[in-house]
Amino acid sequence: MPSKHVRQNRKTWDFMAAGYQAKHGERLTERARAWGVWRIPETEIRALGEVAGRNVLELGCGAAQWSIALAADGARPVGIDLSGEQLRHAREATATIPLVHGSAEELPFRDGSFDLVLSDHGAMGFADPERTVPEVARVLRPRGRFAFSVASPFLFMCWNPKTERVDTRLHAPWFGMRSEEDEQTIQFQLPYGEWVGLFRDSGLEVERLIHLRPRPNATTTYTDYVSLRWARDWPAEDLWVVTKPAA
């Protein structure tokens, strides 16, 4: 039987999928090649490297906006999502990209299947990193790359459960940071040192850690997530780029 967080997150995302795509889908499509809630362009970040001709796996693909854009750039993407309802929206948008209903904690692919794995929030925030990171390492080819964005540990610590907003106080400890459960989802986070240790234990090497800082005039459809002022002063979102060494 799937674990509690898998069952709860699947149920929640199946329920939220239609509303989520109605609120955010148009912007995610218009700015598909971009990261985080502020949609910082990949042309600025350069986290993915060359994608043409590469086998790419998108974790937590939602309506597959990233995968569709990468296919247009010559990649061979596959999307996987825990939510069948999210994948229904993806199937309405594309008939050519393979879409898989499954968990990032148990990837149904053979070892060394992909040159690139990416996740823009999605699975890496809602799945157990101690299970997802080794799975990603397994399906990556030597010299493969893993790029993913997640909420930062600072946002985790500064989230005020009473106001359901971030503020300038610490409401949670740094040490022992692991998961957070609200009335809808169970989310995961690790301190930076534990992320690095997990990558190393999984046979991956850190190439870059990018704090996704929005521009002063940035806008977002995720208005209940974090304010622009807060995200300009502290890192609200992180983007990790890690690689699998040559065999």
PyMOL commands that set and color helices and strands:
alter all, ss='L'
color gray80, all
select helices_A, chain A and resi 4-30+42-45+65-72+84-93+123-126+129-139+153-158+192-201+228-233
alter helices_A, ss='H'
color red, helices_A
select strands_A, chain A and resi 34-35+40-41+55-59+76-81+99-101+114-120+140-151+159-160+165-166+179-181+186-188+205-211+237-243
alter strands_A, ss='S'
color yellow, strands_A
deselect
rebuild
show_as cartoon
